[in-house]
Amino acid sequence: MHFFRRADARELLNLEVSGPPYRSTKKHTVGDVKKLLIMAICSLCQLLGNNLDCNIEDAKNVKTYSIQVIGDRLTLFAVSLVEKRKYLAVELASCVIPFAFDAITCYMKIFNFFAVIRSEFVKQKELQKKIRSFIPTDKCSENLREWLHLPDDDISLVTEEDMDKIFMM
């Protein structure tokens, strides 16, 4: 399922449900996660592709969002550009959908989950305004075209060494 902005028909959020809450298989779930990651990267490339002259540091803050539903758990993650031809997926929030009245305390986490989505969308709206109004100068040393890369059919995982480099930036 995809959610679009009414103004320009850009994807805001992708949602993937891996079967019913009581019986999901690992193979199906892994396939759904890969599909969702590829969709998020493609959406990010589309967003950034419309603003190829923008500042690289601003481009690295643009995110696309996805919700993966596995069993009774909702997981929100964001994908962003982190280096040339490299993307980073980060879990932002997770919660359990309560199916019994005894689990009513889970509702606070659900409300928090949607508050995180709203907060992220507000930040991205402001960032999109900034990117669209960017005027390139001769000082721009890097070209965003060289940074974007659509994924192949398979996604490779980042090693721990790569993660250390990413978070030291």
C-alpha positions, 0 to 999 in steps of 0.5 A: 500500500502506498500513501501519496501527497495530494499536491504532487503525487509523491510517495510519502509512506509505503506499507507492507503486511506480511500475512495474518497476525498469527501465521507469517513465514520467514521466507515471505517476511524477508522477501517483503522486507527486501521489497519494501527497502527497494521501494523506499530507495526508489522513492528516495531516488525519485524525490532527489532526482527532481532536485539534482542541484541541491546541497548534498548535506540537505539531500542526506537528510531527505528520507522516505518512510515505510511501515512493515507489519509482521504478525502483530508488530508495526515497525516504522523505518526511514531510508536516507542517502548516507554516502555515494551510492549507499543508503541507510535504513533506520528503525524509528518506532515499533509497537504491538497491535493489541488484540485483547483488552488486557493489552490496552497499555499497548495503545500508548505505544501506538499513539507514540508510533503515529506521533513519530510519523507526524513529527518526521513528516513535518521535518521533511516538509520543511526540508523539501521547501529548502531543497526546492528553493536551493540556488546552486553556486560554483562552490558546489563541489559534488553532484547529487547525480553521482550519489544516487543509485537504484538497487539491483534485485538483491540488497547487500547488508552493511558490515559492522566496519561500515556502520562505524564509519557511517555513525562517525560522520 
